[in-house]
Amino acid sequence: MMAQTAEVDKIGRFVALIPAAQAFGGAPGEIINGVILERYGLNEMLILTMLVFILGAIVFAYVDRKDLITARQ
């Protein structure tokens, strides 16, 4: 994923957003995962984590796809 980011991201926009996204997700993510773990159990916490990861990958791929189309023209 990082190699694809470096190949497409010529101005450094995604590279600059990575620490911000990690900081933004780190604060509420731990709290939400902790609550889900305490109330519903380990399996539900893992499912939530996978769903959030997949959602992030879809958003990244969508934004990345728009940049790829622009770069080809």
N, C-alpha and C positions, 0 to 999 in steps of 0.2 A: 504494500500500500504506500509506503514512504517513497519507493522508487517511482511509482506512478505519479505521486504528488510532485516529486522533484522534476520529473519529465514535463509535466503539464504546467506547473506553477512557475512561470517565468518572472513574475514580479514579487514573489514571496508572500502572497496573501494567505495561502493555506498554512504555510510554515509559521506565520505570525499568529494564526488563529488556534494552533494546536495547544499552546500553553494556556490560552484563555479558556478554551473548551475544557481542558483538564481541570482548571481551577473552578470553573462554573459547575461542572459535573461532580467534582469531588466533595463540595460542601453538602448540597442536598442529597446527593446520591448515597452517601454513607448512612444518612439518617433514614432515608426511605427504605434502603435495603435492610437496615436494622429493625425497623418497624415490621416489615414484611416477614423477616426471619422470626421475630418473636411471636407474631400473631398467627402466621400461617405455616411456617416451617421452611426447611432447607430447599425442597423441590420448588416451591413457589418463588422463593428468592432467586434461584437459578434461572427459572423461566423468565422472570422480570428482567434479570440482567441480560439474558440472551435477546429478549425483545427490544430492549433499549439499544443494545449493540447493533442489531439488525436495522433498526430505525436510523441510527447514526450512519451506518454504511450506505443505506438507501439515499439519505440526504446528501452524503458526500459524493456518491456516484452521480446523482442528478446534477449537482453543481459542477462536478468535474466534466460531465458530458457536455454541458453548455460551453465550457471553455474549450473542449476538444473540437467541437463544431466550429467555433470561432477561429481556432488556430489553423484548421484545414482550409479555410476560405482565403 
